Amino acid sequence: MKKSLPSILLLLTTLLSFIGHSAFISALPIEKSSDSLQFYEEKHLTNVRQLTFGGDNAEAYFSFNNKMLTLQITNPKAGLNCDKIFWMKLKDGQLHAVSSGKGRTTCSFFMPGDTSIIYASTHDKMDTCPPVPDRQKIKKYVWPLYPSYDIYIADLNGNVRKRLTNTNGYDAEATLSPDGKTIIFTSTRNGDIDLYTMDINGEHVKQITNTLGYDGGANFSPDGKMIVWRASRPKTEADIKEYKDLLANDMVAPTQMEVFVANADGGNVRQITNLGQANWAPAFHPSGKKIIFSSNHQSPRGFPFNLYLINLDGTELEKISHDGGFDAFPMFSPDGKKIVFCSNRHNGGGRDTNVFIADWKE
């Protein structure tokens, strides 16, 4: 899903620590090493800068005016045992808390005007951090689908202004259309994991996917006419049974996902990757004609994850990042000039995952 990164990175070997400070640093020389800020082959990325330094920093998304980011951070060493939502001014790199620290929060995105942020939280149903699945008992990697997640709007000072969803199922993974009028999100309210849209006031909710399997992490195209998302499509009886059994216990196994696109209303669905393993965190290229996403399809053992670019018809797959660890959550700025992504590169060999920004070069 646009899932809480602590869960995602357990698939990758667990990448947790603390955030030390937030500020821009000068780009280091491009070099081929195991712990580089930028790698020689990364020809589309220039002026790479690291925005966070230490901890589990993920799902960074631009404001409408290109000047800010919203992101989530987990840092057990600093008492942040659950994802907490922050926002950052790009000009100074300073972090400002949005969520209170109660419950677990995830999947934040700026609202129109850039004076408020939408995010999902469990705080109305529990102040404490909900437990993660016991993977040793389950014997497989899974994501939790906490039914206590609902979607809220808060101002930049952290004051909750409105609760947008109030269902018995999981509601999270919300992003907005470029015109700021439509929210797309993932919900289990119908008994499956599907995509829905609603107005920014929470009204006129509409289900737009209805195929068995997980549908999540959706984003709009630059013109707002299309959406892209990740999906699982269990086919065999055994896979369908496993999917339904996990869903009955508010979980999903995200190890087999492909990238799909459709019209903004859910029509004209097309699968554009057929690579195997986990292909996820997709977003549109500024042209609207390509998709950037994260994948481990070249990694027989499931790791590393790198960024790839692909045409809407599934042709011309191009590897964008060349880290030997984890690169994911790519997003272009609304003006198309910059890209932000999350990576465990340049961390001194530790387990930190940080946010990076770069100028995009065609």
C-alpha positions as a Python dict, from the first residue, in 0.01 Angstrom:
ca = {
    (1, 'M'): (0, 0, 0),
    (2, 'K'): (143, 323, 28),
    (3, 'K'): (236, 129, 331),
    (4, 'S'): (406, 224, 651),
    (5, 'L'): (777, 192, 565),
    (6, 'P'): (875, -1, 880),
    (7, 'S'): (660, -283, 744),
    (8, 'I'): (796, -250, 392),
    (9, 'L'): (1159, -247, 494),
    (10, 'L'): (1128, -562, 701),
    (11, 'L'): (1098, -725, 358),
    (12, 'L'): (1427, -567, 270),
    (13, 'T'): (1613, -654, 597),
    (14, 'T'): (1475, -385, 831),
    (15, 'L'): (1604, -33, 800),
    (16, 'L'): (1536, 156, 1123),
    (17, 'S'): (1716, 421, 1326),
    (18, 'F'): (1676, 793, 1415),
    (19, 'I'): (1667, 1125, 1238),
    (20, 'G'): (1960, 1342, 1342),
    (21, 'H'): (1900, 1668, 1157),
    (22, 'S'): (1738, 1793, 838),
    (23, 'A'): (1934, 2017, 605),
    (24, 'F'): (2068, 2017, 256),
    (25, 'I'): (2423, 1905, 197),
    (26, 'S'): (2639, 1956, -108),
    (27, 'A'): (2631, 1672, -357),
    (28, 'L'): (2933, 1445, -333),
    (29, 'P'): (3128, 1347, -644),
    (30, 'I'): (2955, 1078, -849),
    (31, 'E'): (3134, 755, -777),
    (32, 'K'): (3089, 381, -802),
    (33, 'S'): (3085, 254, -447),
    (34, 'S'): (2866, 55, -213),
    (35, 'D'): (2773, 362, -10),
    (36, 'S'): (2746, 646, -257),
    (37, 'L'): (2520, 948, -268),
    (38, 'Q'): (2490, 896, -642),
    (39, 'F'): (2603, 622, -876),
    (40, 'Y'): (2776, 663, -1210),
    (41, 'E'): (2494, 501, -1409),
    (42, 'E'): (2225, 733, -1269),
    (43, 'K'): (2225, 964, -1572),
    (44, 'H'): (1876, 1104, -1510),
    (45, 'L'): (1966, 1230, -1162),
    (46, 'T'): (2176, 1544, -1114),
    (47, 'N'): (2256, 1755, -810),
    (48, 'V'): (2150, 1476, -574),
    (49, 'R'): (2103, 1603, -218),
    (50, 'Q'): (2024, 1420, 102),
    (51, 'L'): (1741, 1578, 304),
    (52, 'T'): (1730, 1360, 615),
    (53, 'F'): (2015, 1204, 807),
    (54, 'G'): (1940, 893, 1006),
    (55, 'G'): (1628, 700, 1089),
    (56, 'D'): (1340, 556, 891),
    (57, 'N'): (1223, 841, 668),
    (58, 'A'): (981, 758, 390),
    (59, 'E'): (690, 844, 163),
    (60, 'A'): (802, 1200, 93),
    (61, 'Y'): (563, 1388, -137),
    (62, 'F'): (576, 1740, -280),
    (63, 'S'): (343, 2027, -199),
    (64, 'F'): (145, 2179, -484),
    (65, 'N'): (383, 2480, -492),
    (66, 'N'): (697, 2258, -519),
    (67, 'K'): (845, 2417, -203),
    (68, 'M'): (767, 2162, 69),
    (69, 'L'): (757, 1790, 139),
    (70, 'T'): (543, 1583, 369),
    (71, 'L'): (685, 1256, 501),
    (72, 'Q'): (667, 999, 780),
    (73, 'I'): (935, 905, 1030),
    (74, 'T'): (985, 618, 1273),
    (75, 'N'): (1263, 635, 1534),
    (76, 'P'): (1246, 399, 1832),
    (77, 'K'): (1566, 548, 1976),
    (78, 'A'): (1394, 885, 1999),
    (79, 'G'): (1063, 747, 2124),
    (80, 'L'): (899, 745, 1780),
    (81, 'N'): (789, 382, 1780),
    (82, 'C'): (515, 442, 1523),
    (83, 'D'): (523, 638, 1199),
    (84, 'K'): (471, 1006, 1270),
    (85, 'I'): (387, 1266, 1005),
    (86, 'F'): (610, 1569, 945),
    (87, 'W'): (645, 1839, 682),
    (88, 'M'): (961, 2013, 562),
    (89, 'K'): (1046, 2337, 384),
    (90, 'L'): (1293, 2255, 110),
    (91, 'K'): (1475, 2585, 149),
    (92, 'D'): (1590, 2508, 503),
    (93, 'G'): (1523, 2135, 556),
    (94, 'Q'): (1361, 2190, 895),
    (95, 'L'): (1106, 1931, 1010),
    (96, 'H'): (770, 2025, 1162),
    (97, 'A'): (546, 1768, 1331),
    (98, 'V'): (190, 1725, 1205),
    (99, 'S'): (59, 1417, 1386),
    (100, 'S'): (45, 1407, 1765),
    (101, 'G'): (229, 1080, 1818),
    (102, 'K'): (-85, 895, 1927),
    (103, 'G'): (-151, 569, 1746),
    (104, 'R'): (9, 498, 1407),
    (105, 'T'): (-2, 738, 1112),
    (106, 'T'): (83, 692, 745),
    (107, 'C'): (33, 810, 389),
    (108, 'S'): (39, 1190, 405),
    (109, 'F'): (-22, 1433, 118),
    (110, 'F'): (-65, 1810, 87),
    (111, 'M'): (-411, 1954, 39),
    (112, 'P'): (-486, 2241, -205),
    (113, 'G'): (-330, 2568, -89),
    (114, 'D'): (-51, 2382, 95),
    (115, 'T'): (-182, 2490, 436),
    (116, 'S'): (-310, 2149, 542),
    (117, 'I'): (-215, 1783, 506),
    (118, 'I'): (-419, 1467, 465),
    (119, 'Y'): (-302, 1148, 636),
    (120, 'A'): (-428, 821, 783),
    (121, 'S'): (-423, 755, 1158),
    (122, 'T'): (-542, 508, 1421),
    (123, 'H'): (-549, 768, 1700),
    (124, 'D'): (-928, 786, 1737),
    (125, 'K'): (-947, 416, 1820),
    (126, 'M'): (-618, 373, 2009),
    (127, 'D'): (-356, 603, 2156),
    (128, 'T'): (-89, 335, 2152),
    (129, 'C'): (91, 183, 1857),
    (130, 'P'): (-104, -113, 1712),
    (131, 'P'): (94, -439, 1717),
    (132, 'V'): (269, -562, 1405),
    (133, 'P'): (193, -915, 1278),
    (134, 'D'): (399, -1198, 1425),
    (135, 'R'): (578, -1304, 1108),
    (136, 'Q'): (747, -1598, 1280),
    (137, 'K'): (405, -1736, 1361),
    (138, 'I'): (257, -1651, 1021),
    (139, 'K'): (575, -1771, 845),
    (140, 'K'): (550, -1520, 563),
    (141, 'Y'): (604, -1150, 503),
    (142, 'V'): (278, -954, 538),
    (143, 'W'): (152, -599, 569),
    (144, 'P'): (-106, -521, 840),
    (145, 'L'): (-431, -357, 728),
    (146, 'Y'): (-532, -193, 1053),
    (147, 'P'): (-911, -143, 1048),
    (148, 'S'): (-857, 144, 1291),
    (149, 'Y'): (-700, 355, 1015),
    (150, 'D'): (-912, 647, 899),
    (151, 'I'): (-824, 955, 695),
    (152, 'Y'): (-793, 1304, 847),
    (153, 'I'): (-707, 1658, 749),
    (154, 'A'): (-475, 1857, 978),
    (155, 'D'): (-323, 2203, 945),
    (156, 'L'): (53, 2253, 939),
    (157, 'N'): (53, 2301, 1316),
    (158, 'G'): (-97, 1956, 1367),
    (159, 'N'): (-453, 2060, 1450),
    (160, 'V'): (-697, 1803, 1309),
    (161, 'R'): (-957, 1993, 1109),
    (162, 'K'): (-1173, 1711, 979),
    (163, 'R'): (-1213, 1335, 977),
    (164, 'L'): (-1288, 1229, 619),
    (165, 'T'): (-1360, 857, 665),
    (166, 'N'): (-1528, 662, 944),
    (167, 'T'): (-1571, 301, 840),
    (168, 'N'): (-1512, -36, 1002),
    (169, 'G'): (-1238, -115, 752),
    (170, 'Y'): (-891, 6, 662),
    (171, 'D'): (-889, 353, 500),
    (172, 'A'): (-547, 491, 403),
    (173, 'E'): (-305, 554, 114),
    (174, 'A'): (-467, 882, 9),
    (175, 'T'): (-330, 1113, -261),
    (176, 'L'): (-486, 1405, -450),
    (177, 'S'): (-552, 1493, -811),
    (178, 'P'): (-343, 1778, -959),
    (179, 'D'): (-643, 2013, -954),
    (180, 'G'): (-690, 1942, -584),
    (181, 'K'): (-1052, 1835, -621),
    (182, 'T'): (-1037, 1456, -585),
    (183, 'I'): (-885, 1220, -329),
    (184, 'I'): (-801, 862, -424),
    (185, 'F'): (-747, 611, -144),
    (186, 'T'): (-748, 242, -53),
    (187, 'S'): (-1015, 80, 162),
    (188, 'T'): (-1132, -263, 279),
    (189, 'R'): (-1487, -143, 350),
    (190, 'N'): (-1635, -380, 89),
    (191, 'G'): (-1449, -691, 206),
    (192, 'D'): (-1167, -663, -51),
    (193, 'I'): (-878, -416, -88),
    (194, 'D'): (-993, -164, -348),
    (195, 'L'): (-943, 191, -470),
    (196, 'Y'): (-1200, 461, -403),
    (197, 'T'): (-1232, 829, -485),
    (198, 'M'): (-1401, 1107, -289),
    (199, 'D'): (-1427, 1483, -287),
    (200, 'I'): (-1182, 1668, -62),
    (201, 'N'): (-1461, 1714, 192),
    (202, 'G'): (-1511, 1337, 216),
    (203, 'E'): (-1833, 1329, 14),
    (204, 'H'): (-1932, 1139, -302),
    (205, 'V'): (-1729, 827, -225),
    (206, 'K'): (-1701, 598, -527),
    (207, 'Q'): (-1542, 254, -562),
    (208, 'I'): (-1334, 239, -882),
    (209, 'T'): (-1169, -109, -869),
    (210, 'N'): (-1353, -436, -814),
    (211, 'T'): (-1115, -719, -909),
    (212, 'L'): (-1010, -964, -638),
    (213, 'G'): (-669, -869, -503),
    (214, 'Y'): (-489, -583, -339),
    (215, 'D'): (-521, -242, -510),
    (216, 'G'): (-328, 42, -349),
    (217, 'G'): (-76, 322, -361),
    (218, 'A'): (-252, 512, -638),
    (219, 'N'): (-136, 838, -795),
    (220, 'F'): (-286, 1067, -1061),
    (221, 'S'): (-128, 1163, -1392),
    (222, 'P'): (-13, 1526, -1433),
    (223, 'D'): (-331, 1613, -1625),
    (224, 'G'): (-552, 1428, -1377),
    (225, 'K'): (-706, 1205, -1644),
    (226, 'M'): (-537, 878, -1542),
    (227, 'I'): (-428, 688, -1233),
    (228, 'V'): (-147, 443, -1167),
    (229, 'W'): (-132, 194, -880),
    (230, 'R'): (9, -138, -764),
    (231, 'A'): (-200, -451, -749),
    (232, 'S'): (-187, -820, -670),
    (233, 'R'): (-404, -1058, -871),
    (234, 'P'): (-425, -1405, -713),
    (235, 'K'): (-525, -1658, -978),
    (236, 'T'): (-484, -2014, -849),
    (237, 'E'): (-713, -2166, -588),
    (238, 'A'): (-424, -2181, -342),
    (239, 'D'): (-330, -1816, -398),
    (240, 'I'): (-691, -1702, -369),
    (241, 'K'): (-736, -1897, -46),
    (242, 'E'): (-417, -1751, 101),
    (243, 'Y'): (-522, -1399, 0),
    (244, 'K'): (-869, -1435, 153),
    (245, 'D'): (-737, -1598, 471),
    (246, 'L'): (-490, -1316, 528),
    (247, 'L'): (-751, -1051, 447),
    (248, 'A'): (-989, -1205, 701),
    (249, 'N'): (-718, -1130, 957),
    (250, 'D'): (-652, -777, 827),
    (251, 'M'): (-330, -864, 644),
    (252, 'V'): (-198, -891, 291),
    (253, 'A'): (119, -1043, 142),
    (254, 'P'): (274, -781, -91),
    (255, 'T'): (550, -989, -247),
    (256, 'Q'): (378, -1030, -587),
    (257, 'M'): (259, -697, -727),
    (258, 'E'): (245, -541, -1072),
    (259, 'V'): (181, -186, -1193),
    (260, 'F'): (-158, -96, -1346),
    (261, 'V'): (-297, 218, -1508),
    (262, 'A'): (-655, 327, -1582),
    (263, 'N'): (-869, 627, -1651),
    (264, 'A'): (-928, 842, -1343),
    (265, 'D'): (-1276, 691, -1302),
    (266, 'G'): (-1135, 336, -1300),
    (267, 'G'): (-1222, 256, -1661),
    (268, 'N'): (-988, 116, -1927),
    (269, 'V'): (-766, -80, -1685),
    (270, 'R'): (-431, -195, -1825),
    (271, 'Q'): (-151, -392, -1663),
    (272, 'I'): (176, -234, -1775),
    (273, 'T'): (432, -452, -1597),
    (274, 'N'): (460, -828, -1597),
    (275, 'L'): (798, -858, -1428),
    (276, 'G'): (726, -1081, -1131),
    (277, 'Q'): (808, -1021, -764),
    (278, 'A'): (726, -679, -613),
    (279, 'N'): (667, -385, -847),
    (280, 'W'): (523, -97, -649),
    (281, 'A'): (529, 273, -546),
    (282, 'P'): (443, 391, -901),
    (283, 'A'): (410, 753, -1009),
    (284, 'F'): (372, 930, -1341),
    (285, 'H'): (662, 1088, -1527),
    (286, 'P'): (601, 1463, -1593),
    (287, 'S'): (519, 1384, -1957),
    (288, 'G'): (227, 1165, -1850),
    (289, 'K'): (353, 904, -2095),
    (290, 'K'): (575, 700, -1863),
    (291, 'I'): (566, 551, -1514),
    (292, 'I'): (846, 543, -1257),
    (293, 'F'): (828, 269, -994),
    (294, 'S'): (1032, 55, -755),
    (295, 'S'): (1103, -311, -825),
    (296, 'N'): (1309, -608, -712),
    (297, 'H'): (1239, -812, -1027),
    (298, 'Q'): (1611, -835, -1105),
    (299, 'S'): (1684, -968, -757),
    (300, 'P'): (1626, -1345, -722),
    (301, 'R'): (1657, -1319, -344),
    (302, 'G'): (1418, -1022, -323),
    (303, 'F'): (1677, -750, -266),
    (304, 'P'): (1787, -490, -378),
    (305, 'F'): (1505, -262, -494),
    (306, 'N'): (1576, -2, -762),
    (307, 'L'): (1380, 258, -958),
    (308, 'Y'): (1267, 189, -1315),
    (309, 'L'): (1093, 386, -1588),
    (310, 'I'): (850, 230, -1836),
    (311, 'N'): (619, 349, -2114),
    (312, 'L'): (242, 327, -2065),
    (313, 'D'): (229, 43, -2315),
    (314, 'G'): (482, -158, -2113),
    (315, 'T'): (774, -102, -2349),
    (316, 'E'): (1123, 46, -2302),
    (317, 'L'): (1187, -54, -1942),
    (318, 'E'): (1480, 154, -1815),
    (319, 'K'): (1669, 118, -1488),
    (320, 'I'): (1699, 458, -1321),
    (321, 'S'): (1873, 396, -987),
    (322, 'H'): (2166, 164, -924),
    (323, 'D'): (2193, 136, -548),
    (324, 'G'): (2272, -205, -404),
    (325, 'G'): (2009, -166, -133),
    (326, 'F'): (1671, 6, -135),
    (327, 'D'): (1537, 284, -359),
    (328, 'A'): (1162, 350, -359),
    (329, 'F'): (881, 607, -324),
    (330, 'P'): (978, 817, -628),
    (331, 'M'): (775, 1130, -695),
    (332, 'F'): (825, 1415, -939),
    (333, 'S'): (762, 1773, -834),
    (334, 'P'): (448, 1927, -985),
    (335, 'D'): (665, 2144, -1211),
    (336, 'G'): (847, 1831, -1332),
    (337, 'K'): (1194, 1965, -1253),
    (338, 'K'): (1283, 1755, -949),
    (339, 'I'): (1239, 1405, -815),
    (340, 'V'): (1230, 1291, -455),
    (341, 'F'): (1289, 932, -345),
    (342, 'C'): (1378, 730, -37),
    (343, 'S'): (1690, 518, -10),
    (344, 'N'): (1929, 349, 228),
    (345, 'R'): (2229, 465, 23),
    (346, 'H'): (2499, 684, 178),
    (347, 'N'): (2422, 572, 533),
    (348, 'G'): (2762, 453, 645),
    (349, 'G'): (2665, 91, 613),
    (350, 'G'): (2387, 118, 869),
    (351, 'R'): (2015, 59, 844),
    (352, 'D'): (1899, 416, 794),
    (353, 'T'): (1658, 507, 517),
    (354, 'N'): (1662, 870, 415),
    (355, 'V'): (1494, 1111, 177),
    (356, 'F'): (1686, 1235, -127),
    (357, 'I'): (1605, 1499, -387),
    (358, 'A'): (1758, 1547, -732),
    (359, 'D'): (1716, 1752, -1046),
    (360, 'W'): (1570, 1536, -1324),
    (361, 'K'): (1754, 1516, -1652),
    (362, 'E'): (1592, 1364, -1960),
}
